[in-house]
Amino acid sequence: MAIHIVSSRAPLPAKKGDQIVLSKRLEAIRDRHDVTVYIISASDEEIERATVAFPNLKFVRLVRNFSDFLSGFLYSIIHGFPLHYAIFWNRSMNQVIQRLGSTDKVCFVLERTCCYDLNPKCSYFLEGIDFTYQNFMLRAQASNFWKSVFYRFEARRVLRSFSRMVKRFDTISFVSRYDLIDAGVSVPENVVVTPNGVPESHLPPRSFSSLEPTFCFHGNFNYLPNLKVLDALGYIWPKITENIPCAKLTIFGRHLDPNHPVFKLGGVQCLFEVDDVMHVLRAQNFYLCPMNFGTGIQNKLLEAIACENILIASDKVIRPFEVDNFQYISLDNPNWVKVVESILLSNDHLYREKDNAAKVLDKLTWTNSNSEFLSWVEREVGE
């Protein structure tokens, strides 16, 4: 049996959500089957890095051209797919799919890579990760009129094409069912939830003598929800320093603009991109995440949990964990700053005790995340 995986990005460096998931899936099947990974957008260096990391797997770089884009654009229009899928359509990949046999299996990473006529002989798995409807709606709200029209158009196409995908794929995986529920979509039987795993920390356990008012937030700041967080921090950080004057906030990550107004506030520092995210997080005590939107499970929160930070976030952002009695400070509580103050004054470690973190750490593992994918891999075609 041969496994064919189609991705829009190389698995390494694993900085974005789809790259992290792809790298973990490849680690799980690297020694089990004949695996070929087709990458639609990758440099020669990224292909070489992947080949070194996964020597038993075959990596194929798919070269795109304007003819591919036009063909994908027409296919998207005719079949009702979102128009941005055309960017990732590739004629060579389409030909590969048509030549596959009854013992072949194909996994597409992200919805945007699956805009093809699927060979009925094969078995198909869609690693959807995030349901992108709400991403487009958020962009529509933050854009000018004409861009807003386009983003809303794409959002509607995401919804319409999903019903078609349900019929085309044996299994569809998302990291959270709430992406579908919030979009008003019922969860079909062949849709499974595979939350991301908590990243492993190789640092020694923390020992706390006292809690200092050190806060942090990090992310990729060309991602619109993270940019919205900077605006939100500009509003809520003065509320913290008004009550806790010595509080410090560290913000770091890629594409961070040091001229953003939030960095003019007292106690706020910018670190840009860092070599070791976990090391920086371990130096902080509170993880402040005023996101009011975000698809799936935020990997940044999983990293903060692994580093034993006390989470400060909205109920909406935490709920995809689906973990009972997990202790965090809810931004939906109008007195959340007072809660922070009381924790600092009492030196209360309840929120960061290992038993509290273990509620998430024990459930959200990459072993659990890989289980549905491996089940599909091992299942006989036609079952």
C-alpha positions as CSV (number, residue, x, y, z in Angstrom):
1,M,0.0,0.0,0.0
2,A,1.3,3.5,-0.9
3,I,0.5,6.7,0.9
4,H,0.5,9.9,-1.0
5,I,0.4,13.2,0.9
6,V,-0.2,16.6,-0.7
7,S,0.8,19.7,1.1
8,S,1.1,23.4,0.2
9,R,4.2,23.7,2.5
10,A,7.2,21.7,3.5
11,P,7.1,20.1,6.9
12,L,10.3,21.9,8.0
13,P,10.9,24.3,9.5
14,A,7.7,23.5,11.5
15,K,6.6,27.0,12.3
16,K,3.0,27.1,11.0
17,G,0.1,24.9,12.2
18,D,-0.1,22.8,9.0
19,Q,3.7,22.3,9.0
20,I,3.6,21.1,12.7
21,V,0.8,18.7,12.0
22,L,2.4,17.4,8.8
23,S,5.8,16.8,10.5
24,K,4.1,14.9,13.3
25,R,2.1,12.7,10.9
26,L,5.3,11.9,9.0
27,E,7.1,10.9,12.2
28,A,4.2,8.5,12.9
29,I,4.4,6.7,9.5
30,R,8.0,7.2,8.5
31,D,8.9,3.5,9.0
32,R,5.5,1.9,8.2
33,H,4.7,2.4,4.5
34,D,5.8,3.6,1.1
35,V,5.2,7.3,1.5
36,T,5.5,10.1,-1.1
37,V,5.0,13.7,0.0
38,Y,4.1,16.2,-2.8
39,I,4.8,19.8,-1.9
40,I,3.3,22.6,-3.9
41,S,5.3,25.5,-2.6
42,A,8.8,24.8,-1.3
43,S,12.4,25.8,-2.0
44,D,15.1,23.3,-2.8
45,E,16.6,23.9,0.6
46,E,13.3,23.0,2.3
47,I,13.0,19.8,0.2
48,E,16.6,18.9,1.2
49,R,15.9,19.5,4.9
50,A,12.8,17.3,4.8
51,T,14.8,14.5,3.0
52,V,17.5,14.6,5.6
53,A,14.9,14.5,8.5
54,F,12.8,11.8,6.9
55,P,15.2,9.7,4.9
56,N,12.7,6.8,4.3
57,L,10.2,9.1,2.7
58,K,10.2,10.5,-0.9
59,F,9.6,14.2,-1.3
60,V,8.5,15.7,-4.7
61,R,8.5,19.4,-5.4
62,L,5.6,20.4,-7.6
63,V,6.5,23.4,-9.8
64,R,3.6,25.8,-10.5
65,N,3.1,28.0,-13.5
66,F,0.5,30.5,-14.8
67,S,-1.2,27.7,-16.8
68,D,-1.8,25.7,-13.6
69,F,-3.3,28.8,-12.0
70,L,-5.7,29.4,-14.9
71,S,-6.8,25.7,-14.9
72,G,-7.3,25.8,-11.1
73,F,-9.2,29.0,-11.3
74,L,-11.6,27.6,-13.9
75,Y,-12.0,24.3,-12.0
76,S,-12.8,26.3,-8.8
77,I,-15.5,28.4,-10.6
78,I,-17.1,25.4,-12.3
79,H,-17.1,23.1,-9.2
80,G,-17.9,25.8,-6.6
81,F,-14.6,25.7,-4.7
82,P,-13.2,28.9,-3.1
83,L,-11.2,30.8,-5.7
84,H,-8.0,30.9,-3.7
85,Y,-7.7,27.1,-4.1
86,A,-6.5,27.9,-7.7
87,I,-3.2,29.1,-6.3
88,F,-2.4,25.5,-5.2
89,W,-3.8,23.6,-8.2
90,N,-1.1,21.6,-10.1
91,R,-1.4,19.8,-13.3
92,S,1.2,17.2,-12.5
93,M,-0.5,16.4,-9.2
94,N,-3.8,16.0,-11.0
95,Q,-2.2,13.5,-13.3
96,V,-0.7,11.5,-10.4
97,I,-4.1,11.2,-8.8
98,Q,-5.7,9.9,-11.9
99,R,-3.0,7.2,-12.3
100,L,-3.3,5.8,-8.7
101,G,-4.6,2.3,-8.1
102,S,-7.0,0.7,-5.6
103,T,-4.3,0.1,-3.0
104,D,-3.3,3.8,-2.9
105,K,-4.3,6.3,-0.3
106,V,-4.1,10.1,-0.6
107,C,-4.0,12.6,2.3
108,F,-4.5,16.3,1.6
109,V,-3.1,18.8,4.1
110,L,-5.5,21.8,4.3
111,E,-8.7,22.2,2.3
112,R,-6.9,24.4,-0.3
113,T,-4.8,21.5,-1.7
114,C,-7.7,19.2,-2.6
115,C,-9.2,20.9,-5.6
116,Y,-9.0,17.9,-8.0
117,D,-11.1,15.2,-9.7
118,L,-10.6,12.4,-7.2
119,N,-9.9,8.9,-8.6
120,P,-12.7,6.7,-7.2
121,K,-10.4,3.7,-6.8
122,C,-8.5,5.4,-3.9
123,S,-9.1,6.2,-0.3
124,Y,-8.9,9.9,0.8
125,F,-8.2,11.7,4.0
126,L,-8.5,15.5,4.4
127,E,-6.3,17.0,7.2
128,G,-8.4,20.1,7.4
129,I,-6.8,21.4,10.6
130,D,-8.9,24.7,10.7
131,F,-12.2,25.4,9.1
132,T,-11.4,28.7,7.3
133,Y,-14.9,30.2,7.1
134,Q,-14.4,32.5,10.1
135,N,-10.9,33.5,9.0
136,F,-12.4,35.0,5.8
137,M,-15.3,36.6,7.7
138,L,-12.8,38.3,10.1
139,R,-10.8,39.6,7.1
140,A,-14.0,40.9,5.5
141,Q,-14.7,42.9,8.7
142,A,-11.2,44.4,8.7
143,S,-11.0,45.2,5.0
144,N,-12.2,47.9,2.6
145,F,-15.4,47.5,0.6
146,W,-14.0,45.6,-2.4
147,K,-11.8,43.3,-0.4
148,S,-14.7,42.7,2.0
149,V,-16.9,41.6,-0.9
150,F,-14.2,39.1,-2.0
151,Y,-13.6,37.7,1.5
152,R,-17.3,37.2,2.1
153,F,-17.6,35.5,-1.3
154,E,-14.8,33.1,-0.4
155,A,-16.4,32.5,3.0
156,R,-19.6,31.5,1.4
157,R,-17.8,29.2,-1.0
158,V,-16.0,27.5,1.9
159,L,-19.4,26.7,3.4
160,R,-20.8,25.4,0.1
161,S,-17.8,23.4,-0.8
162,F,-17.7,21.7,2.6
163,S,-20.8,19.7,1.9
164,R,-19.1,18.5,-1.3
165,M,-16.0,17.5,0.5
166,V,-17.9,15.4,3.0
167,K,-19.0,13.2,0.1
168,R,-15.6,13.1,-1.5
169,F,-13.5,12.0,1.5
170,D,-13.5,8.9,3.7
171,T,-12.3,11.0,6.7
172,I,-12.0,14.7,7.4
173,S,-10.1,15.9,10.4
174,F,-10.3,19.3,12.2
175,V,-8.5,20.2,15.4
176,S,-11.8,21.6,16.9
177,R,-15.4,20.9,16.3
178,Y,-16.2,24.5,17.4
179,D,-15.0,25.8,14.0
180,L,-17.9,24.0,12.4
181,I,-20.4,24.7,15.1
182,D,-19.7,28.5,15.1
183,A,-20.2,28.5,11.4
184,G,-23.6,26.9,11.8
185,V,-22.5,23.6,10.2
186,S,-23.5,20.3,11.6
187,V,-20.7,17.8,12.2
188,P,-21.0,14.8,9.8
189,E,-20.1,11.3,10.8
190,N,-16.9,11.1,8.8
191,V,-15.5,14.3,10.4
192,V,-13.2,13.6,13.3
193,V,-11.6,15.9,15.9
194,T,-7.9,15.5,16.3
195,P,-6.5,18.3,18.5
196,N,-2.9,19.3,18.2
197,G,-0.5,17.9,20.8
198,V,1.2,20.0,23.5
199,P,4.9,20.6,22.5
200,E,7.4,18.7,24.5
201,S,9.6,20.7,26.9
202,H,13.1,19.4,27.5
203,L,13.7,22.1,30.2
204,P,13.8,21.0,33.9
205,P,10.7,21.5,36.1
206,R,10.1,25.0,37.3
207,S,10.5,25.8,41.0
208,F,8.6,28.9,42.3
209,S,9.5,30.9,45.4
210,S,7.3,33.8,44.5
211,L,5.1,35.0,41.6
212,E,6.3,38.1,39.8
213,P,3.9,40.1,37.5
214,T,5.6,39.1,34.3
215,F,3.3,38.7,31.3
216,C,3.9,37.6,27.7
217,F,2.3,37.0,24.3
218,H,3.8,35.6,21.1
219,G,2.8,34.6,17.6
220,N,3.2,35.2,13.9
221,F,2.1,38.8,13.4
222,N,1.2,38.6,9.7
223,Y,-1.8,36.5,11.0
224,L,-4.7,38.9,11.4
225,P,-6.0,37.6,14.8
226,N,-2.5,38.1,16.3
227,L,-2.5,41.7,15.0
228,K,-5.9,42.2,16.6
229,V,-4.3,41.0,19.9
230,L,-1.8,43.9,19.7
231,D,-4.6,46.4,19.4
232,A,-6.5,44.7,22.3
233,L,-3.3,44.7,24.5
234,G,-3.1,48.5,23.9
235,Y,-6.5,48.7,25.6
236,I,-6.2,46.3,28.4
237,W,-2.5,46.7,29.5
238,P,-3.1,50.1,31.1
239,K,-5.8,48.4,33.2
240,I,-3.1,46.0,34.5
241,T,-0.4,48.6,35.2
242,E,-3.0,50.9,36.9
243,N,-3.4,48.2,39.5
244,I,0.0,46.5,39.2
245,P,2.5,49.3,38.4
246,C,5.6,47.0,38.3
247,A,4.0,44.6,35.7
248,K,6.1,43.7,32.6
249,L,4.8,42.5,29.3
250,T,7.0,40.8,26.7
251,I,5.7,40.4,23.1
252,F,7.7,38.4,20.6
253,G,7.4,36.7,17.3
254,R,7.8,36.9,13.5
255,H,6.8,40.0,11.5
256,L,6.4,42.1,14.7
257,D,6.2,45.9,14.1
258,P,8.2,47.7,16.8
259,N,6.4,50.9,15.9
260,H,3.0,49.6,17.0
261,P,1.4,51.9,19.6
262,V,1.4,49.1,22.2
263,F,5.2,49.4,22.6
264,K,4.8,53.0,23.7
265,L,3.1,51.8,26.9
266,G,5.1,51.5,30.1
267,G,6.5,48.0,30.9
268,V,6.1,46.6,27.3
269,Q,9.1,45.2,25.5
270,C,9.5,43.8,22.0
271,L,11.8,40.8,21.4
272,F,11.0,40.0,17.7
273,E,11.6,36.4,16.7
274,V,13.5,34.3,19.2
275,D,15.6,31.1,18.7
276,D,13.9,29.2,21.6
277,V,10.3,30.1,22.2
278,M,10.0,27.7,25.2
279,H,12.9,29.3,27.0
280,V,11.4,32.7,26.7
281,L,8.0,31.5,27.9
282,R,9.5,29.8,30.9
283,A,10.9,33.1,32.0
284,Q,7.3,34.5,32.3
285,N,4.5,33.8,34.8
286,F,1.3,34.9,33.0
287,Y,0.4,34.3,29.4
288,L,-2.0,37.1,28.3
289,C,-4.0,36.2,25.2
290,P,-6.9,38.6,24.6
291,M,-8.0,36.9,21.4
292,N,-11.7,37.1,20.6
293,F,-11.3,35.0,17.5
294,G,-9.2,32.1,16.4
295,T,-9.8,28.9,14.6
296,G,-8.9,25.5,16.0
297,I,-6.7,25.2,19.1
298,Q,-4.1,28.0,19.4
299,N,-0.7,26.4,19.5
300,K,0.6,29.4,21.4
301,L,-1.6,28.4,24.4
302,L,-0.3,24.8,24.3
303,E,3.3,26.1,24.4
304,A,2.3,28.4,27.3
305,I,0.8,25.4,29.2
306,A,3.9,23.3,28.5
307,C,5.9,26.1,30.1
308,E,3.6,26.3,33.1
309,N,2.4,29.8,32.5
310,I,-0.9,31.0,34.0
311,L,-3.3,31.5,31.1
312,I,-5.4,34.6,30.8
313,A,-7.8,34.2,27.9
314,S,-11.4,34.2,26.9
315,D,-13.7,31.2,27.4
316,K,-14.1,30.9,23.6
317,V,-10.4,30.5,23.1
318,I,-10.0,27.9,25.9
319,R,-13.1,25.8,25.1
320,P,-11.6,23.7,22.2
321,F,-9.4,22.1,24.9
322,E,-12.5,20.3,26.1
323,V,-10.8,19.6,29.4
324,D,-12.9,19.6,32.6
325,N,-11.9,21.8,35.6
326,F,-8.8,23.4,33.9
327,Q,-7.9,26.5,35.9
328,Y,-7.3,29.7,33.9
329,I,-8.2,33.4,34.3
330,S,-11.1,34.2,32.1
331,L,-11.2,37.6,30.3
332,D,-14.9,37.2,30.3
333,N,-14.9,37.9,34.0
334,P,-15.1,41.7,34.4
335,N,-13.0,41.4,37.5
336,W,-10.1,39.4,35.9
337,V,-7.5,42.0,36.9
338,K,-8.5,41.7,40.5
339,V,-8.1,37.9,40.1
340,V,-4.5,38.4,38.9
341,E,-3.8,40.7,41.8
342,S,-5.1,38.2,44.4
343,I,-3.0,35.5,42.9
344,L,0.1,37.7,43.1
345,L,-0.7,38.7,46.7
346,S,-1.4,35.2,47.9
347,N,1.4,33.6,45.8
348,D,-1.3,31.1,44.7
349,H,0.2,28.4,42.5
350,L,-3.1,26.6,41.9
351,Y,-3.3,27.8,38.3
352,R,0.1,26.4,37.5
353,E,0.3,23.2,39.6
354,K,1.3,20.2,37.6
355,D,-2.0,18.5,38.2
356,N,-3.7,21.5,36.5
357,A,-1.4,21.5,33.5
358,A,-1.7,17.7,33.3
359,K,-5.4,17.9,32.6
360,V,-4.4,19.3,29.2
361,L,-1.0,17.7,28.8
362,D,-2.4,14.1,29.3
363,K,-5.2,14.6,26.8
364,L,-3.6,16.7,24.1
365,T,-0.7,14.5,23.1
366,W,0.6,13.9,19.6
367,T,0.0,10.2,20.1
368,N,-3.7,10.9,20.5
369,S,-3.7,13.5,17.7
370,N,-2.1,10.9,15.3
371,S,-4.6,8.1,16.1
372,E,-7.3,8.9,13.6
373,F,-4.8,9.4,10.8
374,L,-3.0,6.2,11.6
375,S,-6.4,4.4,11.8
376,W,-7.1,5.6,8.3
377,V,-3.6,4.6,7.1
378,E,-4.0,1.0,8.4
379,R,-7.6,0.6,7.3
380,E,-8.1,-1.6,4.2
381,V,-9.4,0.4,1.2
382,G,-13.1,-0.1,0.8
383,E,-13.8,-0.8,4.5
